[in-house]
Amino acid sequence: MASEPGWLGSTQSINQSIFSMLTPDLTTAYFKAPDMCRILDGQKVFEPSVGVLPTTGWLIANCPTTAMVLGLLSLSFVVMTWKIVYNVFLSPLRNIPGPPLAKFTSKWLTFNELAGNRSLVVAEAHKKYGPVIRIAPDELSFADHSCIKELYLRGSKFPKSRRYDGFASGTRASFDMTDIDQHRERRNLVRHVLAQSNIDECETLIADQVRKALLWIPQVKGQSVEVMLWLRRLMLDTAGGLFLGRSFDALENYQPPSFLGDLDDFFALTALRWFAPWILTIMSWLPFTSVQHFLGAQRRGYQYGRKAFDDYIKQYGRRSGRTDLLTKMVGTEDHTPMTDAEIADELGSLLVGATDTTVVVATWLLWELAQRPQWQIRIRQELRDNKIDFIKGVPKYKSIVSLPVLHGFVMESMRMHPAQSIGLPRVARTDDASIGGVKVPAGTMVSIQSRVVQRDPEIYPSPNDFLPERWIETNGGTKEMKDSFIIFSKGSRACLGQYVALMELKFFVSAFVNGWNLRLGKETTKETMTQTDYFLAFPKARECHIVFEKVVK
């Protein structure tokens, strides 16, 4: 039967076109090979049904591109096979227990990371396999709080892993520096800025932002209000006042600042760089404005910090005498410890760290508080028994900082709901490193999850129960409780802003409870508040509804 041309062309042209998509060398070779074609109506036609399939030797001799592809495929197969054999049978980590798939690939963990379940599945794996487990071919997780010192404290042989590169926007702030010496040098230039004495000087600035937040409550009393966005406005304005010398005015405007949208994109980008960087590579090829805008979030964050810094210098100079923390970071014309570009890096990092991390902790704290009217009464009674003076709705911090009931409730909420619960990954620098007696080869990633050690039943009896009294009855916690409490990390990489965060949390809890009863809105359930881990431990719905009702005195 003759080949008949149709609207797509002849059978020959279709066959040749399809085949040429695979490899031009192979197409040419086929149409030159007489034993693979037949003459039909004076034309040479390739027909797979009658052609003779080429041998590997024939392909290599006649089709260099195909030979290269086959060679690469063969090499890839050999490499993959060798990696599997090495990981399962030869790796120094081969005898460490863990999920079976972890010996073969890290993709099972990546899948759970993308699903927001990493901390949960790792915690369950520890229950099944023990205190030291292998969660990827080159990654270990530890559950023993005694290992915290070796992993995180000063003198540790484990710097931050390359995963922290996801936070960098081309240049680095102290938070995402992975080089120990570089970080030490930068931290020595920054840590004085967030010293407790300097934060105390900023108390009025922080208290004023809480007062602005309180002005919203009478407008929504008796109604169900979504507090997470409200808290984001509060924390962003506070961070702006502290680190930029100006508020974002987020609490005063109905429309949220665009920076909050960039902050959402920033953490989404960080999560993708952390868990699946190949996705971002694919996205970078997409010519869509929305995609490219998303990919530029980190760059815009740095640019915002740089512009705010430049505006600050133009307005106040380097000898302003102001109480905000940026003044202390700037130095003077005679002594500037950091370059302006380095200061801008730190500003961007501090804005991110001082906003959503505190928002996550604060949201879980209000959720726990709204479910427990008896604890609201206890905190309120403690405030009255100690005759705490409220100035425009907010107390002096020194009058509440050591109140045991307030402190115990805040600590228990942070124990149960750390802002970051998936572990703070470090990497072994040398082959002589070890943790808890376990030898850790160079290049191995290691971590301890706060969700695991802060729910250790040997340290916290009934670890999944919310029991603030465990902190009250032990005068702020036992040594083991304090040692295992890693919500702010430990050692030289500990959170520089932890004192600011505690001040903010105790300020608004005492201010809310003093004047208002809190209960959950009907929109908020255990399902909507299921924890998800995308670096930060947000509730599943990313919202929390609470009803405020005036306390009848």
RAGI-V620463 format. One line per field, one symbol per residue. psi: psi as a letter, one per 30 degrees, with the letter a starting at -180 (. if undefined). A space follows every 10 residues. Layout:
# RAGI-V620463
psi = ???
This chain:
# RAGI-V620463
psi = klkkkaffal eeeeeeeeef fekeeeeeee ffjefgllkj hgkkkkjfff lkklleeeee efieeeeeee eeeeeeeeee eeeeeeeeff kfgfgkllke fffelffeee eeeffggeee eeeeeeeefa fjljflehkk kkgkfffeee eflkgkgjlk lffffffkhe lkleegkfke eeeeeeeffe efegleeeee fgeeeeeeee eeefffeffg kfljkjfeee eeeeeeeeee eeffgklfhe ffkekkkfee eeeeeeeeee eeeeeiffee eeeffkhkee eeeefgeeee eeeeeeeeee eeeeefaghf glflfeefee blffjjflle eeeeeeeeee eeefdfeeee eeeeeeeeef fifefeeeee eeeeeghkkk jhfklkefff egkeeeeeee eeeeeeikej ggkjklkkel fgklkhfkkj lkfkkklkke fefghjffej khfgkjifff eefghgklee eeefjgegal afglkfgeee eeeeeeefee eeeefkkklk lffkleefgk kkjiekille fhlkkkkkkk kj.
